[in-house]
């Protein structure tokens, strides 16, 4: 048994220590807002916050989490920065298909927590999540709106 803190709640989970965090979130805890994309930490659909930092949960083994606080898309609106990001996402009509958007919102929230007034270059450097619909311009506009 391992205890992890997700969205402010401690959970005891009975899974193998090398189980990726993504599958603990989705299959064990039922938090399905975090999406499976590529499985090799390249696309970013599985992005969550670990102690405020964006991490790819598909390649994050449970045993490496330790006492870190994990936040998922399900409660990002409870975070003041996350709430601004979500509001900007809606205002800028960012999603098309929406599949990557939970990971995009998490990455944008982490960026704004580290860099409250990001430049276009900061956004380009930080937002490495893929969007098959190509909403990158709207993503950048939403990040600027949330920062403003």
LOBA-740328 format. One line per field, with one value per atom (N, C-alpha, C): residue number from 0; residue in one letter; chain; atom name; x, y, z. Coordinates in nm, 4 decimals. Layout:
REM residues N
num [NUM | ...]
residuo [a | ...]
cadena [A | ...]
atomo [CA | ...]
px [X | ...]
py [Y | ...]
pz [Z | ...]
REM end
This chain:
REM residues 148
num [0 | 0 | 0 | 1 | 1 | 1 | 2 | 2 | 2 | 3 | 3 | 3 | 4 | 4 | 4 | 5 | 5 | 5 | 6 | 6 | 6 | 7 | 7 | 7 | 8 | 8 | 8 | 9 | 9 | 9 | 10 | 10 | 10 | 11 | 11 | 11 | 12 | 12 | 12 | 13 | 13 | 13 | 14 | 14 | 14 | 15 | 15 | 15 | 16 | 16 | 16 | 17 | 17 | 17 | 18 | 18 | 18 | 19 | 19 | 19 | 20 | 20 | 20 | 21 | 21 | 21 | 22 | 22 | 22 | 23 | 23 | 23 | 24 | 24 | 24 | 25 | 25 | 25 | 26 | 26 | 26 | 27 | 27 | 27 | 28 | 28 | 28 | 29 | 29 | 29 | 30 | 30 | 30 | 31 | 31 | 31 | 32 | 32 | 32 | 33 | 33 | 33 | 34 | 34 | 34 | 35 | 35 | 35 | 36 | 36 | 36 | 37 | 37 | 37 | 38 | 38 | 38 | 39 | 39 | 39 | 40 | 40 | 40 | 41 | 41 | 41 | 42 | 42 | 42 | 43 | 43 | 43 | 44 | 44 | 44 | 45 | 45 | 45 | 46 | 46 | 46 | 47 | 47 | 47 | 48 | 48 | 48 | 49 | 49 | 49 | 50 | 50 | 50 | 51 | 51 | 51 | 52 | 52 | 52 | 53 | 53 | 53 | 54 | 54 | 54 | 55 | 55 | 55 | 56 | 56 | 56 | 57 | 57 | 57 | 58 | 58 | 58 | 59 | 59 | 59 | 60 | 60 | 60 | 61 | 61 | 61 | 62 | 62 | 62 | 63 | 63 | 63 | 64 | 64 | 64 | 65 | 65 | 65 | 66 | 66 | 66 | 67 | 67 | 67 | 68 | 68 | 68 | 69 | 69 | 69 | 70 | 70 | 70 | 71 | 71 | 71 | 72 | 72 | 72 | 73 | 73 | 73 | 74 | 74 | 74 | 75 | 75 | 75 | 76 | 76 | 76 | 77 | 77 | 77 | 78 | 78 | 78 | 79 | 79 | 79 | 80 | 80 | 80 | 81 | 81 | 81 | 82 | 82 | 82 | 83 | 83 | 83 | 84 | 84 | 84 | 85 | 85 | 85 | 86 | 86 | 86 | 87 | 87 | 87 | 88 | 88 | 88 | 89 | 89 | 89 | 90 | 90 | 90 | 91 | 91 | 91 | 92 | 92 | 92 | 93 | 93 | 93 | 94 | 94 | 94 | 95 | 95 | 95 | 96 | 96 | 96 | 97 | 97 | 97 | 98 | 98 | 98 | 99 | 99 | 99 | 100 | 100 | 100 | 101 | 101 | 101 | 102 | 102 | 102 | 103 | 103 | 103 | 104 | 104 | 104 | 105 | 105 | 105 | 106 | 106 | 106 | 107 | 107 | 107 | 108 | 108 | 108 | 109 | 109 | 109 | 110 | 110 | 110 | 111 | 111 | 111 | 112 | 112 | 112 | 113 | 113 | 113 | 114 | 114 | 114 | 115 | 115 | 115 | 116 | 116 | 116 | 117 | 117 | 117 | 118 | 118 | 118 | 119 | 119 | 119 | 120 | 120 | 120 | 121 | 121 | 121 | 122 | 122 | 122 | 123 | 123 | 123 | 124 | 124 | 124 | 125 | 125 | 125 | 126 | 126 | 126 | 127 | 127 | 127 | 128 | 128 | 128 | 129 | 129 | 129 | 130 | 130 | 130 | 131 | 131 | 131 | 132 | 132 | 132 | 133 | 133 | 133 | 134 | 134 | 134 | 135 | 135 | 135 | 136 | 136 | 136 | 137 | 137 | 137 | 138 | 138 | 138 | 139 | 139 | 139 | 140 | 140 | 140 | 141 | 141 | 141 | 142 | 142 | 142 | 143 | 143 | 143 | 144 | 144 | 144 | 145 | 145 | 145 | 146 | 146 | 146 | 147 | 147 | 147]
residuo [x | x | x | x | x | x | x | x | x | x | x | x | x | x | x | x | x | x | x | x | x | x | x | x | x | x | x | x | x | x | x | x | x | x | x | x | x | x | x | x | x | x | x | x | x | x | x | x | x | x | x | x | x | x | x | x | x | x | x | x | x | x | x | x | x | x | x | x | x | x | x | x | x | x | x | x | x | x | x | x | x | x | x | x | x | x | x | x | x | x | x | x | x | x | x | x | x | x | x | x | x | x | x | x | x | x | x | x | x | x | x | x | x | x | x | x | x | x | x | x | x | x | x | x | x | x | x | x | x | x | x | x | x | x | x | x | x | x | x | x | x | x | x | x | x | x | x | x | x | x | x | x | x | x | x | x | x | x | x | x | x | x | x | x | x | x | x | x | x | x | x | x | x | x | x | x | x | x | x | x | x | x | x | x | x | x | x | x | x | x | x | x | x | x | x | x | x | x | x | x | x | x | x | x | x | x | x | x | x | x | x | x | x | x | x | x | x | x | x | x | x | x | x | x | x | x | x | x | x | x | x | x | x | x | x | x | x | x | x | x | x | x | x | x | x | x | x | x | x | x | x | x | x | x | x | x | x | x | x | x | x | x | x | x | x | x | x | x | x | x | x | x | x | x | x | x | x | x | x | x | x | x | x | x | x | x | x | x | x | x | x | x | x | x | x | x | x | x | x | x | x | x | x | x | x | x | x | x | x | x | x | x | x | x | x | x | x | x | x | x | x | x | x | x | x | x | x | x | x | x | x | x | x | x | x | x | x | x | x | x | x | x | x | x | x | x | x | x | x | x | x | x | x | x | x | x | x | x | x | x | x | x | x | x | x | x | x | x | x | x | x | x | x | x | x | x | x | x | x | x | x | x | x | x | x | x | x | x | x | x | x | x | x | x | x | x | x | x | x | x | x | x | x | x | x | x | x | x | x | x | x | x | x | x | x | x | x | x | x | x | x | x | x | x | x | x | x | x | x | x | x | x | x | x | x | x | x | x | x | x | x | x | x | x]
cadena [A | A | A | A | A | A | A | A | A | A | A | A | A | A | A | A | A | A | A | A | A | A | A | A | A | A | A | A | A | A | A | A | A | A | A | A | A | A | A | A | A | A | A | A | A | A | A | A | A | A | A | A | A | A | A | A | A | A | A | A | A | A | A | A | A | A | A | A | A | A | A | A | A | A | A | A | A | A | A | A | A | A | A | A | A | A | A | A | A | A | A | A | A | A | A | A | A | A | A | A | A | A | A | A | A | A | A | A | A | A | A | A | A | A | A | A | A | A | A | A | A | A | A | A | A | A | A | A | A | A | A | A | A | A | A | A | A | A | A | A | A | A | A | A | A | A | A | A | A | A | A | A | A | A | A | A | A | A | A | A | A | A | A | A | A | A | A | A | A | A | A | A | A | A | A | A | A | A | A | A | A | A | A | A | A | A | A | A | A | A | A | A | A | A | A | A | A | A | A | A | A | A | A | A | A | A | A | A | A | A | A | A | A | A | A | A | A | A | A | A | A | A | A | A | A | A | A | A | A | A | A | A | A | A | A | A | A | A | A | A | A | A | A | A | A | A | A | A | A | A | A | A | A | A | A | A | A | A | A | A | A | A | A | A | A | A | A | A | A | A | A | A | A | A | A | A | A | A | A | A | A | A | A | A | A | A | A | A | A | A | A | A | A | A | A | A | A | A | A | A | A | A | A | A | A | A | A | A | A | A | A | A | A | A | A | A | A | A | A | A | A | A | A | A | A | A | A | A | A | A | A | A | A | A | A | A | A | A | A | A | A | A | A | A | A | A | A | A | A | A | A | A | A | A | A | A | A | A | A | A | A | A | A | A | A | A | A | A | A | A | A | A | A | A | A | A | A | A | A | A | A | A | A | A | A | A | A | A | A | A | A | A | A | A | A | A | A | A | A | A | A | A | A | A | A | A | A | A | A | A | A | A | A | A | A | A | A | A | A | A | A | A | A | A | A | A | A | A | A | A | A | A | A | A | A | A | A | A | A | A | A | A | A | A]
atomo [N | CA | C | N | CA | C | N | CA | C | N | CA | C | N | CA | C | N | CA | C | N | CA | C | N | CA | C | N | CA | C | N | CA | C | N | CA | C | N | CA | C | N | CA | C | N | CA | C | N | CA | C | N | CA | C | N | CA | C | N | CA | C | N | CA | C | N | CA | C | N | CA | C | N | CA | C | N | CA | C | N | CA | C | N | CA | C | N | CA | C | N | CA | C | N | CA | C | N | CA | C | N | CA | C | N | CA | C | N | CA | C | N | CA | C | N | CA | C | N | CA | C | N | CA | C | N | CA | C | N | CA | C | N | CA | C | N | CA | C | N | CA | C | N | CA | C | N | CA | C | N | CA | C | N | CA | C | N | CA | C | N | CA | C | N | CA | C | N | CA | C | N | CA | C | N | CA | C | N | CA | C | N | CA | C | N | CA | C | N | CA | C | N | CA | C | N | CA | C | N | CA | C | N | CA | C | N | CA | C | N | CA | C | N | CA | C | N | CA | C | N | CA | C | N | CA | C | N | CA | C | N | CA | C | N | CA | C | N | CA | C | N | CA | C | N | CA | C | N | CA | C | N | CA | C | N | CA | C | N | CA | C | N | CA | C | N | CA | C | N | CA | C | N | CA | C | N | CA | C | N | CA | C | N | CA | C | N | CA | C | N | CA | C | N | CA | C | N | CA | C | N | CA | C | N | CA | C | N | CA | C | N | CA | C | N | CA | C | N | CA | C | N | CA | C | N | CA | C | N | CA | C | N | CA | C | N | CA | C | N | CA | C | N | CA | C | N | CA | C | N | CA | C | N | CA | C | N | CA | C | N | CA | C | N | CA | C | N | CA | C | N | CA | C | N | CA | C | N | CA | C | N | CA | C | N | CA | C | N | CA | C | N | CA | C | N | CA | C | N | CA | C | N | CA | C | N | CA | C | N | CA | C | N | CA | C | N | CA | C | N | CA | C | N | CA | C | N | CA | C | N | CA | C | N | CA | C | N | CA | C | N | CA | C | N | CA | C | N | CA | C | N | CA | C | N | CA | C | N | CA | C | N | CA | C | N | CA | C | N | CA | C | N | CA | C | N | CA | C | N | CA | C | N | CA | C | N | CA | C | N | CA | C | N | CA | C | N | CA | C | N | CA | C | N | CA | C | N | CA | C | N | CA | C | N | CA | C]
px [0.0837 | 0.0000 | 0.0877 | 0.0479 | 0.1171 | 0.0144 | 0.0560 | -0.0317 | 0.0168 | -0.0751 | -0.0436 | -0.1501 | -0.1090 | -0.2014 | -0.2382 | -0.3664 | -0.4178 | -0.5323 | -0.5200 | -0.6232 | -0.6579 | -0.5553 | -0.5714 | -0.6190 | -0.6378 | -0.6865 | -0.5841 | -0.5544 | -0.4641 | -0.5407 | -0.4796 | -0.5398 | -0.4415 | -0.4904 | -0.4102 | -0.4424 | -0.3391 | -0.3590 | -0.2760 | -0.3343 | -0.2679 | -0.2347 | -0.1226 | -0.0749 | 0.0751 | 0.1289 | 0.2730 | 0.3445 | 0.4603 | 0.5326 | 0.5719 | 0.5878 | 0.6272 | 0.5078 | 0.3872 | 0.2683 | 0.2725 | 0.2533 | 0.2524 | 0.1381 | 0.1669 | 0.0691 | -0.0603 | -0.0499 | -0.1685 | -0.2691 | -0.2220 | -0.3138 | -0.3653 | -0.2882 | -0.3386 | -0.4525 | -0.4310 | -0.5346 | -0.6610 | -0.6466 | -0.7632 | -0.8286 | -0.7487 | -0.8066 | -0.8322 | -0.7473 | -0.7620 | -0.8477 | -0.8225 | -0.8943 | -1.0146 | -1.0289 | -1.1436 | -1.1400 | -1.0217 | -1.0051 | -0.9690 | -1.0686 | -1.0468 | -1.0265 | -1.0166 | -0.9893 | -0.8499 | -0.7566 | -0.6199 | -0.6221 | -0.5779 | -0.5940 | -0.4671 | -0.4869 | -0.3781 | -0.3646 | -0.2428 | -0.2196 | -0.1238 | 0.0050 | 0.1070 | 0.1702 | 0.1718 | 0.2333 | 0.3841 | 0.4451 | 0.5911 | 0.6310 | 0.5396 | 0.5653 | 0.6002 | 0.5482 | 0.5776 | 0.4620 | 0.3364 | 0.2246 | 0.1704 | 0.1781 | 0.1331 | -0.0123 | -0.0887 | -0.2295 | -0.2436 | -0.1411 | -0.1446 | -0.0861 | -0.0654 | 0.0008 | -0.0820 | -0.0154 | -0.0718 | 0.0311 | -0.0076 | 0.0874 | 0.1369 | 0.2674 | 0.3291 | 0.4056 | 0.3550 | 0.4093 | 0.4185 | 0.3154 | 0.3067 | 0.3787 | 0.4547 | 0.5301 | 0.4549 | 0.4537 | 0.3898 | 0.4737 | 0.4090 | 0.4765 | 0.3872 | 0.4496 | 0.3782 | 0.3528 | 0.2287 | 0.1946 | 0.2056 | 0.2097 | 0.2172 | 0.3526 | 0.4542 | 0.5886 | 0.6390 | 0.5493 | 0.5854 | 0.5468 | 0.6446 | 0.6106 | 0.5644 | 0.4669 | 0.4108 | 0.5191 | 0.6180 | 0.7229 | 0.8072 | 0.8042 | 0.8863 | 0.8123 | 0.6879 | 0.6085 | 0.6379 | 0.6591 | 0.6892 | 0.5776 | 0.6123 | 0.5132 | 0.4617 | 0.4924 | 0.4500 | 0.2980 | 0.2497 | 0.1062 | 0.0774 | -0.0169 | -0.0589 | -0.1901 | -0.1989 | -0.3253 | -0.3619 | -0.4901 | -0.5399 | -0.6411 | -0.6832 | -0.7776 | -0.9086 | -0.9448 | -1.0724 | -1.0868 | -0.9756 | -0.9843 | -0.9025 | -0.8624 | -0.7766 | -0.8490 | -0.9793 | -1.0554 | -1.0538 | -1.0115 | -0.9987 | -0.8709 | -0.7775 | -0.6529 | -0.6785 | -0.6426 | -0.6709 | -0.6113 | -0.4894 | -0.4282 | -0.5000 | -0.5267 | -0.5989 | -0.7364 | -0.8037 | -0.9354 | -0.9254 | -0.8232 | -0.8033 | -0.7740 | -0.6960 | -0.6646 | -0.7925 | -0.8730 | -0.9968 | -1.0886 | -1.1024 | -1.1865 | -1.1353 | -1.0041 | -0.9455 | -0.9639 | -0.9533 | -0.9731 | -1.1140 | -1.2118 | -1.3504 | -1.3668 | -1.3159 | -1.3302 | -1.2655 | -1.1515 | -1.0793 | -1.1257 | -1.2209 | -1.2735 | -1.1605 | -1.0718 | -0.9531 | -0.9854 | -1.0644 | -1.0788 | -1.1528 | -1.1062 | -1.1839 | -1.2298 | -1.1471 | -1.1895 | -1.1836 | -1.0898 | -1.0818 | -0.9963 | -0.9495 | -0.8798 | -0.7554 | -0.6776 | -0.5519 | -0.5704 | -0.6896 | -0.7072 | -0.6823 | -0.7117 | -0.6814 | -0.5316 | -0.4526 | -0.3072 | -0.2577 | -0.3202 | -0.2822 | -0.3112 | -0.4276 | -0.4644 | -0.3680 | -0.3306 | -0.2378 | -0.1009 | -0.0528 | 0.0771 | 0.0736 | -0.0359 | -0.0483 | -0.0531 | -0.1207 | -0.1268 | 0.0121 | 0.0867 | 0.2236 | 0.3093 | 0.2960 | 0.3722 | 0.3413 | 0.2135 | 0.1764 | 0.2126 | 0.2223 | 0.2677 | 0.4170 | 0.4926 | 0.6365 | 0.6685 | 0.5918 | 0.6167 | 0.4833 | 0.4480 | 0.3153 | 0.2859 | 0.3883 | 0.3705 | 0.4580 | 0.4214 | 0.5080 | 0.5075 | 0.6218 | 0.6335 | 0.5899 | 0.5803 | 0.5504 | 0.6573 | 0.7820 | 0.8915 | 0.8774 | 0.8383 | 0.8159 | 0.7073 | 0.5996 | 0.4884 | 0.5344 | 0.6055 | 0.6559 | 0.7466 | 0.8323 | 0.9235 | 0.8506 | 0.7505 | 0.6840 | 0.5736 | 0.5038 | 0.3870 | 0.4277 | 0.4783 | 0.5269 | 0.4237 | 0.3056 | 0.1986 | 0.1518 | 0.1161 | 0.0701 | -0.0810 | -0.1254 | -0.2681 | -0.2900 | -0.3582 | -0.3809 | -0.4692 | -0.5507 | -0.6385 | -0.5651 | -0.4469 | -0.3659 | -0.4152 | -0.4647 | -0.5185 | -0.4106 | -0.2883 | -0.1761 | -0.1906 | -0.2416 | -0.2588 | -0.3613 | -0.4696 | -0.5710 | -0.5184 | -0.4370 | -0.3751 | -0.2883 | -0.2048 | -0.1184 | -0.2026 | -0.3074 | -0.3947 | -0.4598 | -0.5020 | -0.5646 | -0.4648 | -0.3420 | -0.2392 | -0.2127 | -0.2023 | -0.1837 | -0.3033 | -0.4236 | -0.5428 | -0.5397 | -0.5076 | -0.5030 | -0.3948 | -0.2869 | -0.1771 | -0.2131 | -0.3038 | -0.3357 | -0.4274]
py [-0.1191 | 0.0000 | 0.1247 | 0.2208 | 0.3485 | 0.4586 | 0.5642 | 0.6791 | 0.7926 | 0.8482 | 0.9648 | 1.0716 | 1.1958 | 1.3066 | 1.3632 | 1.3546 | 1.4014 | 1.4984 | 1.6181 | 1.7209 | 1.7464 | 1.7418 | 1.7737 | 1.6597 | 1.5420 | 1.4271 | 1.3145 | 1.2563 | 1.1415 | 1.0165 | 0.9384 | 0.8138 | 0.7001 | 0.5916 | 0.4703 | 0.3838 | 0.3515 | 0.2735 | 0.1459 | 0.0392 | -0.0904 | -0.1257 | -0.0699 | -0.0952 | -0.1172 | -0.1720 | -0.1928 | -0.0578 | -0.0493 | 0.0782 | 0.1404 | 0.0582 | 0.1123 | 0.1477 | 0.1396 | 0.1772 | 0.3263 | 0.3630 | 0.5056 | 0.5784 | 0.7011 | 0.7821 | 0.7949 | 0.8069 | 0.8187 | 0.7096 | 0.5861 | 0.4730 | 0.4684 | 0.5161 | 0.5260 | 0.6278 | 0.7412 | 0.8449 | 0.7940 | 0.7389 | 0.6992 | 0.5716 | 0.4663 | 0.3345 | 0.3080 | 0.3616 | 0.3345 | 0.4411 | 0.5684 | 0.6777 | 0.7287 | 0.6855 | 0.7263 | 0.8708 | 0.9318 | 1.0694 | 1.0665 | 1.0644 | 1.0402 | 1.1675 | 1.2819 | 1.4055 | 1.4087 | 1.3409 | 1.3299 | 1.2232 | 1.2583 | 1.1709 | 1.0950 | 0.9771 | 0.9011 | 0.9474 | 0.9831 | 1.0240 | 0.9294 | 0.9483 | 0.8712 | 0.7613 | 0.7803 | 0.6823 | 0.6948 | 0.7918 | 0.8087 | 0.9500 | 1.0211 | 1.1544 | 1.2586 | 1.2422 | 1.3376 | 1.4339 | 1.3867 | 1.4701 | 1.5636 | 1.5261 | 1.6124 | 1.5986 | 1.5102 | 1.4931 | 1.4496 | 1.3878 | 1.3336 | 1.4289 | 1.5547 | 1.6492 | 1.6758 | 1.6663 | 1.7024 | 1.7915 | 1.8485 | 1.9267 | 1.8430 | 1.8429 | 1.7768 | 1.8856 | 1.9205 | 2.0336 | 2.1583 | 2.1795 | 2.2987 | 2.2925 | 2.1865 | 2.1712 | 2.0788 | 2.1124 | 2.0270 | 1.9012 | 1.7848 | 1.6569 | 1.5707 | 1.4837 | 1.3892 | 1.2625 | 1.2397 | 1.1308 | 0.9924 | 0.9819 | 0.8496 | 0.7827 | 0.8613 | 0.8076 | 0.8338 | 0.8730 | 0.9042 | 0.7850 | 0.6998 | 0.5846 | 0.6294 | 0.5602 | 0.5933 | 0.6049 | 0.5169 | 0.5155 | 0.6432 | 0.7212 | 0.8417 | 0.9659 | 0.9516 | 1.0664 | 1.1057 | 1.0085 | 1.0375 | 1.1168 | 1.2305 | 1.3111 | 1.4288 | 1.4298 | 1.5406 | 1.5491 | 1.6715 | 1.6975 | 1.6935 | 1.6111 | 1.5994 | 1.6757 | 1.7570 | 1.8246 | 1.7873 | 1.7520 | 1.7145 | 1.8177 | 1.8025 | 1.8951 | 1.9025 | 1.7962 | 1.7941 | 1.9072 | 1.9531 | 2.0587 | 2.1831 | 2.1963 | 2.3099 | 2.4425 | 2.4441 | 2.5660 | 2.6151 | 2.5317 | 2.5723 | 2.6524 | 2.6435 | 2.7189 | 2.8536 | 2.9657 | 3.0962 | 3.1128 | 3.0651 | 3.0737 | 2.9795 | 2.8594 | 2.7632 | 2.8139 | 2.8815 | 2.9369 | 3.0424 | 3.1277 | 3.2291 | 3.1630 | 3.0555 | 2.9840 | 2.9268 | 2.8603 | 2.8005 | 2.9092 | 3.0202 | 3.1298 | 3.1839 | 3.1983 | 3.2454 | 3.1433 | 3.0155 | 2.9091 | 2.9193 | 2.9425 | 2.9549 | 3.0831 | 3.1937 | 3.3226 | 3.3213 | 3.2555 | 3.2498 | 3.1338 | 3.0561 | 2.9400 | 2.8512 | 2.8148 | 2.7381 | 2.5984 | 2.5170 | 2.3782 | 2.3627 | 2.2666 | 2.2195 | 2.0789 | 1.9787 | 1.8442 | 1.8303 | 1.9020 | 1.9056 | 1.7987 | 1.7001 | 1.5879 | 1.6309 | 1.7212 | 1.7606 | 1.8697 | 1.9243 | 2.0473 | 2.0353 | 1.9231 | 1.9133 | 1.9248 | 1.8602 | 1.8718 | 2.0113 | 2.0755 | 2.2122 | 2.3083 | 2.2949 | 2.3821 | 2.3622 | 2.2387 | 2.2113 | 2.2726 | 2.2581 | 2.3146 | 2.4675 | 2.5271 | 2.6733 | 2.7227 | 2.6497 | 2.6878 | 2.6833 | 2.5778 | 2.5672 | 2.6822 | 2.7154 | 2.8261 | 2.9562 | 2.9868 | 3.1130 | 3.1183 | 3.0038 | 3.0019 | 3.0353 | 2.9928 | 3.0197 | 3.1552 | 3.1938 | 3.3169 | 3.3897 | 3.4736 | 3.5366 | 3.6239 | 3.6789 | 3.7629 | 3.7083 | 3.5954 | 3.5341 | 3.6101 | 3.6092 | 3.6627 | 3.5537 | 3.5897 | 3.4886 | 3.3795 | 3.4189 | 3.3207 | 3.2283 | 3.2823 | 3.1987 | 3.0949 | 3.1399 | 3.0494 | 2.9419 | 2.9807 | 2.8848 | 2.7811 | 2.8254 | 2.7339 | 2.6384 | 2.6897 | 2.6101 | 2.5199 | 2.5641 | 2.4902 | 2.3913 | 2.2774 | 2.1755 | 2.0660 | 2.0789 | 1.9818 | 1.9939 | 1.8812 | 1.8793 | 1.8971 | 1.9648 | 1.9829 | 1.9471 | 1.8382 | 1.7959 | 1.8941 | 1.9702 | 2.0676 | 2.1972 | 2.2161 | 2.3330 | 2.4621 | 2.4554 | 2.5755 | 2.6552 | 2.6459 | 2.7084 | 2.8603 | 2.9282 | 3.0733 | 3.1087 | 3.0318 | 3.0578 | 3.0213 | 2.9186 | 2.8822 | 2.9985 | 3.0508 | 3.1633 | 3.2842 | 3.3130 | 3.4270 | 3.4066 | 3.2850 | 3.2551 | 3.2703 | 3.2289 | 3.2443 | 3.3923 | 3.4708 | 3.6150 | 3.6764 | 3.6333 | 3.6857 | 3.6490 | 3.5235 | 3.4792 | 3.5558 | 3.5896 | 3.6637 | 3.8086 | 3.8617 | 4.0034 | 4.0363]
pz [0.0000 | 0.0000 | 0.0000 | -0.0798 | -0.0884 | -0.0665 | 0.0014 | 0.0190 | -0.0689 | -0.1478 | -0.2299 | -0.2034 | -0.2159 | -0.1963 | -0.3324 | -0.3639 | -0.4917 | -0.4642 | -0.5167 | -0.5019 | -0.3552 | -0.2705 | -0.1298 | -0.0420 | -0.0991 | -0.0232 | -0.0288 | 0.0865 | 0.0915 | 0.0495 | -0.0382 | -0.0871 | -0.0637 | -0.0066 | 0.0039 | -0.1168 | -0.1927 | -0.3145 | -0.3078 | -0.3565 | -0.3583 | -0.5027 | -0.5500 | -0.6859 | -0.6803 | -0.7868 | -0.7951 | -0.7928 | -0.7265 | -0.7162 | -0.8498 | -0.9546 | -1.0845 | -1.1740 | -1.1194 | -1.1955 | -1.2267 | -1.3529 | -1.3860 | -1.3142 | -1.2704 | -1.2007 | -1.2816 | -1.4131 | -1.4976 | -1.4681 | -1.4585 | -1.4391 | -1.2958 | -1.2006 | -1.0630 | -1.0600 | -1.1237 | -1.1265 | -1.1951 | -1.3129 | -1.3937 | -1.3433 | -1.3250 | -1.2971 | -1.1495 | -1.0636 | -0.9204 | -0.8524 | -0.8852 | -0.8180 | -0.8971 | -1.0219 | -1.1025 | -1.1493 | -1.1514 | -1.1974 | -1.3458 | -1.4307 | -1.5726 | -1.6552 | -1.5914 | -1.6648 | -1.7229 | -1.6601 | -1.7111 | -1.8202 | -1.9397 | -2.0564 | -2.0917 | -2.1502 | -2.2095 | -2.3538 | -2.3920 | -2.5300 | -2.5982 | -2.5720 | -2.6427 | -2.5566 | -2.4259 | -2.3374 | -2.3241 | -2.3937 | -2.3869 | -2.3449 | -2.2805 | -2.2246 | -2.3302 | -2.4501 | -2.5569 | -2.5852 | -2.5766 | -2.6216 | -2.5137 | -2.3881 | -2.2790 | -2.2392 | -2.3022 | -2.2648 | -2.1192 | -2.0654 | -1.9294 | -1.8249 | -1.8607 | -1.7711 | -1.6456 | -1.5309 | -1.4009 | -1.3314 | -1.2193 | -1.1403 | -1.0241 | -1.0050 | -0.8908 | -0.8164 | -0.6980 | -0.6231 | -0.7105 | -0.7929 | -0.8759 | -1.0087 | -1.0324 | -1.1568 | -1.2522 | -1.3793 | -1.4791 | -1.4998 | -1.4885 | -1.5137 | -1.6012 | -1.6757 | -1.7622 | -1.6811 | -1.6473 | -1.5553 | -1.6170 | -1.7493 | -1.8117 | -1.7887 | -1.7586 | -1.7356 | -1.5935 | -1.5040 | -1.3659 | -1.2777 | -1.2402 | -1.1567 | -1.0182 | -0.9658 | -0.8356 | -0.7290 | -0.7333 | -0.6317 | -0.6310 | -0.7377 | -0.7429 | -0.6920 | -0.6518 | -0.6092 | -0.4653 | -0.3805 | -0.2400 | -0.1745 | -0.1141 | -0.0427 | -0.1257 | -0.2528 | -0.3391 | -0.3470 | -0.3626 | -0.3820 | -0.5313 | -0.5701 | -0.7089 | -0.7255 | -0.8286 | -0.8617 | -1.0041 | -1.0221 | -1.1539 | -1.2024 | -1.3252 | -1.3869 | -1.3088 | -1.2390 | -1.1679 | -1.0667 | -1.0091 | -0.9076 | -0.9431 | -1.0683 | -1.1037 | -1.0827 | -1.0917 | -1.0703 | -0.9273 | -0.8344 | -0.6941 | -0.6696 | -0.7618 | -0.7549 | -0.8226 | -0.7596 | -0.8209 | -0.9608 | -0.9812 | -1.1143 | -1.2098 | -1.1653 | -1.2485 | -1.2884 | -1.1977 | -1.2286 | -1.3389 | -1.3313 | -1.4357 | -1.5708 | -1.5679 | -1.6920 | -1.7528 | -1.6715 | -1.7220 | -1.7788 | -1.7089 | -1.7574 | -1.8908 | -1.9034 | -2.0287 | -2.1401 | -2.1075 | -2.2071 | -2.2665 | -2.1798 | -2.2264 | -2.3081 | -2.2564 | -2.3243 | -2.4625 | -2.4751 | -2.6029 | -2.6914 | -2.6427 | -2.7159 | -2.7673 | -2.6744 | -2.7122 | -2.7650 | -2.6959 | -2.7409 | -2.8729 | -2.9502 | -3.0645 | -3.0286 | -3.0491 | -3.0086 | -2.8571 | -2.7937 | -2.6481 | -2.5837 | -2.6602 | -2.5976 | -2.5210 | -2.5747 | -2.5108 | -2.4064 | -2.3964 | -2.3212 | -2.1712 | -2.1094 | -1.9656 | -1.9424 | -2.0255 | -2.0139 | -2.0464 | -2.1446 | -2.1806 | -2.0655 | -2.0042 | -1.8910 | -1.7747 | -1.7496 | -1.6393 | -1.6693 | -1.7928 | -1.8295 | -1.8232 | -1.8690 | -1.8642 | -1.7199 | -1.6334 | -1.4924 | -1.4300 | -1.4580 | -1.4052 | -1.4569 | -1.5852 | -1.6429 | -1.5694 | -1.5504 | -1.4872 | -1.3393 | -1.2751 | -1.1357 | -1.1278 | -1.2268 | -1.2298 | -1.2918 | -1.3922 | -1.4679 | -1.4834 | -1.3875 | -1.3895 | -1.5116 | -1.5746 | -1.6944 | -1.8071 | -1.8652 | -1.9664 | -2.0988 | -2.1624 | -2.2978 | -2.3963 | -2.5219 | -2.6242 | -2.6238 | -2.6047 | -2.6009 | -2.4807 | -2.3655 | -2.2465 | -2.2738 | -2.3369 | -2.3679 | -2.4653 | -2.5673 | -2.6659 | -2.6005 | -2.5098 | -2.4408 | -2.3467 | -2.2761 | -2.1719 | -2.2239 | -2.3271 | -2.3747 | -2.4828 | -2.4384 | -2.5309 | -2.5557 | -2.4975 | -2.5210 | -2.6658 | -2.7252 | -2.8634 | -2.8703 | -2.9757 | -3.0035 | -3.1496 | -3.1753 | -3.3138 | -3.3901 | -3.3176 | -3.3836 | -3.4162 | -3.3588 | -3.3899 | -3.3267 | -3.2055 | -3.1398 | -3.0665 | -3.1104 | -3.0403 | -3.0266 | -3.1288 | -3.1186 | -3.0116 | -3.0043 | -2.9015 | -2.7630 | -2.7555 | -2.6269 | -2.5782 | -2.6651 | -2.6268 | -2.5870 | -2.6615 | -2.6284 | -2.4913 | -2.4626 | -2.3326 | -2.2200 | -2.2410 | -2.1373 | -2.1122 | -2.2170 | -2.1994 | -2.1259 | -2.1597 | -2.0909 | -1.9429 | -1.9125 | -1.7727 | -1.6955 | -1.7627 | -1.6976 | -1.6730 | -1.7575 | -1.7502 | -1.6380]
REM end
